[in-house]
């Protein structure tokens, strides 16, 4: 009995603690709402009546639910081929970026590397200098990377920022692991693949998130380097669809002799519904992938940023 009374006394909290807890819950609930509501707002507008969403009448609940917007998006020519290109560039580009960042980050911590400090500073210096779009385009053309799938992969395969993250993370790993492996006769590659890769998984997952999001969302390289529609990415295809549909909508609305056609198009699709539907289609895959890596994200950034 005495033990139960002591437990109740320990569990009992003061009014001040309860007030602080309540305020904390309220603040974080509001913060979560601010983060989630924009995505929710866009989604409910894509499935609501387009004429209502165009006038800003849909705020918290969908009205006159329909899925015409998504059906129209699925009818875009070459949509699924563009999706294949985007998935391929995201998977291949992310994998190559991660493995190169991990290997170079590891090698820049090896004292046996010839001119280690010079090469590291040389790589980091490229973060601060950019020749511009025209020299970049000329370089890509001279390398044969126009109308070439590898134009999506090679130019971003080496990222100084990711290399710095990996190097800092590797430096936080006890050096005795590498020393022990070298005593047992392990070479550089064996140490890297057998010892370092399993240890630095958190930072690799973090870099994978960054690289995948960058690859998935990129469309400027398609705009500048690709004219073959077989190599168009999903983002670029949707970007073209958005521009064409918005222009068609404006043209029909400005034609006074086509009032019935304008009314029909307004009920079917509007500039707002097109923009929001395209946003959902582009963002959803990344949102679905992110939870898989989320548990590594904070750990990778924190350990990689703080040494000692």
C-alpha positions in Angstrom: 0.0 0.0 0.0 2.8 2.4 0.9 4.5 1.6 -2.4 1.3 2.5 -4.4 1.0 5.8 -2.5 4.6 6.6 -3.2 4.0 5.9 -6.9 0.9 8.1 -7.0 2.9 10.9 -5.3 5.7 10.6 -7.9 3.3 10.6 -10.8 1.4 13.6 -9.6 2.4 16.7 -11.4 1.9 20.4 -10.5 -0.5 22.8 -12.2 2.4 24.6 -13.8 3.7 21.4 -15.4 0.2 20.6 -16.7 0.0 24.1 -18.2 3.4 23.9 -19.9 2.4 20.4 -21.3 -0.9 21.8 -22.6 0.9 24.8 -24.2 3.5 22.5 -25.8 0.8 20.2 -27.3 -1.1 23.2 -28.6 2.0 24.8 -30.2 3.2 21.6 -31.8 -0.4 20.8 -33.0 -0.6 24.2 -34.7 2.9 23.7 -36.2 1.8 20.2 -37.6 -1.4 21.8 -39.0 0.6 24.5 -40.7 2.9 21.8 -42.3 0.1 19.4 -43.4 -2.7 21.8 -44.4 -1.1 23.1 -47.7 -0.9 19.5 -49.0 -4.4 18.7 -47.8 -5.7 22.0 -49.3 -4.2 21.2 -52.7 -5.6 17.7 -52.7 -9.2 18.6 -51.8 -9.2 21.2 -54.5 -8.1 18.6 -57.1 -11.1 16.4 -56.3 -13.6 19.2 -55.8 -15.7 21.0 -58.5 -13.2 23.0 -60.5 -15.4 26.1 -60.8 -15.6 26.2 -56.9 -11.8 25.7 -56.5 -11.1 28.4 -59.0 -13.1 30.9 -56.9 -11.4 29.8 -53.6 -14.6 28.2 -52.2 -12.9 25.0 -51.1 -11.1 25.5 -47.9 -11.5 22.5 -45.5 -13.8 19.9 -47.1 -14.1 18.8 -50.7 -17.2 19.8 -52.6 -18.9 17.9 -55.4 -16.2 15.3 -55.4 -14.9 14.0 -58.8 -11.7 12.6 -60.2 -11.8 14.1 -63.6 -8.6 16.0 -63.1 -6.5 12.9 -62.4 -8.2 11.0 -65.3 -7.2 13.9 -67.6 -3.6 13.8 -66.4 -3.4 10.1 -67.0 -4.5 10.7 -70.6 -1.4 12.9 -71.3 0.5 11.5 -74.2 3.8 9.7 -73.2 3.0 10.2 -69.5 4.1 6.7 -68.5 7.2 6.8 -70.7 8.2 10.1 -69.0 7.5 8.4 -65.6 9.9 5.6 -66.5 12.6 8.2 -67.4 12.1 10.0 -64.1 12.2 6.8 -62.1 15.3 5.6 -64.0 17.2 8.9 -63.5 16.2 9.0 -59.9 17.3 5.5 -59.0 20.5 5.4 -61.1 21.5 9.0 -60.3 20.9 8.6 -56.6 22.8 5.4 -56.3 25.8 6.7 -58.2 25.8 10.0 -56.3 25.7 8.2 -52.9 28.4 5.7 -53.7 30.8 8.4 -55.1 30.1 10.7 -52.2 30.7 7.9 -49.7 33.9 6.7 -51.4 35.5 10.1 -51.9 34.4 11.2 -48.4 36.1 8.0 -47.0 39.3 8.5 -49.1 39.7 12.1 -48.0 40.1 10.8 -44.5 42.9 8.4 -45.5 46.3 9.9 -44.7 47.8 7.5 -47.3 46.0 9.4 -50.2 48.4 11.4 -52.3 47.9 15.1 -51.9 44.8 14.5 -49.8 44.4 18.0 -48.5 44.9 19.6 -51.9 42.3 17.4 -53.7 39.8 17.9 -50.9 40.2 21.7 -51.1 40.0 21.5 -54.9 36.6 19.6 -54.7 35.2 22.0 -52.0 36.2 25.0 -54.0 33.9 24.0 -56.8 31.0 24.7 -54.5 31.7 28.4 -54.7 32.4 28.9 -58.4 29.9 28.5 -61.2 30.7 29.4 -64.9 27.1 29.9 -65.8 24.5 28.2 -68.0 26.1 29.0 -71.4 29.6 27.5 -70.6 27.9 24.6 -68.9 25.8 24.0 -72.0 28.8 24.2 -74.3 30.6 21.7 -72.1 27.7 19.3 -72.1 27.4 19.5 -75.9 31.1 18.9 -76.4 30.9 15.9 -74.2 28.0 14.5 -76.2 25.5 14.8 -73.4 22.7 16.5 -75.4 19.8 14.2 -76.2 21.5 11.6 -74.0 20.0 9.9 -70.9 23.4 10.2 -69.2 23.0 13.9 -69.2 20.8 13.4 -66.2 23.4 11.3 -64.4 27.0 12.4 -65.0 26.8 16.2 -64.3 25.5 15.7 -60.8 27.3 12.4 -59.9 29.9 14.3 -57.9 28.5 16.7 -55.3 31.0 18.5 -53.0 28.3 19.1 -50.4 27.6 15.4 -50.1 31.3 14.6 -50.0 31.8 17.0 -47.1 28.9 15.4 -45.2 30.4 11.9 -45.7 33.9 13.0 -44.8 32.7 14.6 -41.6 30.7 11.5 -40.7 33.6 9.1 -41.4 35.8 11.2 -39.2 33.4 10.7 -36.3 33.8 6.9 -36.6 36.6 5.4 -34.3 39.7 5.1 -36.3 40.6 1.9 -34.5 38.1 0.0 -36.8 40.2 0.8 -39.8 43.4 0.1 -38.0 42.2 -3.3 -36.9 41.1 -4.2 -40.4 44.5 -3.1 -41.9 46.3 -5.3 -39.3 44.2 -8.2 -40.5 45.3 -7.5 -44.1 42.3 -5.7 -45.5 42.8 -3.4 -48.4 41.2 0.0 -49.0 38.3 -1.3 -51.0 37.6 -4.1 -48.5 37.7 -1.6 -45.6 35.3 0.7 -47.4 32.7 -1.9 -48.4 32.9 -4.3 -45.5 33.4 -1.8 -42.6 32.6 1.7 -43.5 29.5 1.3 -45.6 27.6 -0.5 -42.8 28.7 2.1 -40.2 27.9 5.2 -42.2 24.4 4.1 -43.3 22.6 7.0 -41.6 24.5 9.6 -43.6 24.1 7.6 -46.8 20.3 7.5 -46.3 20.4 11.3 -45.7 22.3 11.9 -48.9 20.0 9.5 -50.7 17.0 11.6 -49.7 18.6 14.8 -50.9 19.8 13.4 -54.2 16.5 11.6 -54.9 14.5 14.7 -54.3 16.9 16.8 -56.5 16.8 14.2 -59.3 13.0 13.8 -59.2 12.2 17.5 -59.2 14.8 18.5 -61.8 13.5 19.6 -65.2 15.8 22.4 -66.3 18.4 20.0 -67.6 15.7 18.5 -69.8 14.7 22.0 -71.0 18.3 22.8 -72.0 19.8 19.6 -73.1 17.0 17.4 -74.5 14.8 17.8 -77.6 13.9 14.1 -78.0 10.5 13.6 -76.4 11.5 10.0 -75.6 13.9 11.3 -73.0 11.4 13.8 -71.4 11.1 13.5 -67.7 7.7 13.4 -65.9 8.2 16.9 -64.5 9.0 18.3 -67.9 6.0 16.6 -69.5 3.7 17.9 -66.8 5.3 21.3 -67.1 4.4 21.3 -70.9 0.9 20.1 -70.1 0.4 22.9 -67.6 1.5 25.6 -70.0 -0.5 24.2 -72.9 -3.7 23.7 -70.8 -3.4 27.1 -69.2 -2.9 28.7 -72.7 -5.9 26.8 -74.1 -8.0 27.9 -71.2 -7.1 31.6 -71.7 -7.6 31.4 -75.5 -11.1 29.9 -75.1 -12.1 32.4 -72.5 -11.0 35.3 -74.7 -13.0 34.0 -77.7 -16.4 35.6 -77.5 -17.9 33.4 -80.2 -17.2 30.2 -78.2 -19.1 30.9 -75.0 -20.5 27.4 -74.8 -17.1 25.9 -75.3 -15.7 28.2 -72.6 -18.4 27.2 -70.2 -17.7 23.5 -70.8 -14.0 23.9 -70.3 -14.5 25.9 -67.1 -16.6 23.1 -65.6 -14.0 20.5 -66.7 -10.7 22.1 -66.0 -9.3 25.4 -64.9 -5.8 26.8 -64.5 -6.0 26.3 -60.8 -7.2 22.7 -61.0 -4.4 21.9 -63.5 -1.7 23.4 -61.3 -2.9 21.7 -58.2 -3.3 18.3 -59.9 0.2 18.5 -61.4 1.5 19.4 -57.9 0.0 16.3 -56.3 1.2 14.0 -59.1 4.8 15.3 -58.8 5.0 15.4 -55.0 3.2 12.2 -54.0 6.0 9.7 -55.0 8.6 11.6 -52.9 6.2 11.8 -49.9 5.7 8.1 -50.1 9.4 7.3 -50.2 10.5 9.8 -47.5 9.1 7.8 -44.5 11.4 4.8 -45.4 14.5 7.0 -44.9 13.2 9.3 -42.2 14.5 7.3 -39.2 18.1 7.8 -40.6 17.6 11.5 -41.5 18.1 13.3 -38.2 20.8 10.9 -37.0 22.7 11.3 -40.2 22.7 15.1 -40.1 23.5 15.4 -36.4 26.3 12.9 -36.3 27.7 14.1 -39.5 27.7 17.7 -38.3 29.1 17.3 -34.8 32.5 15.8 -34.1 33.8 14.7 -30.7 
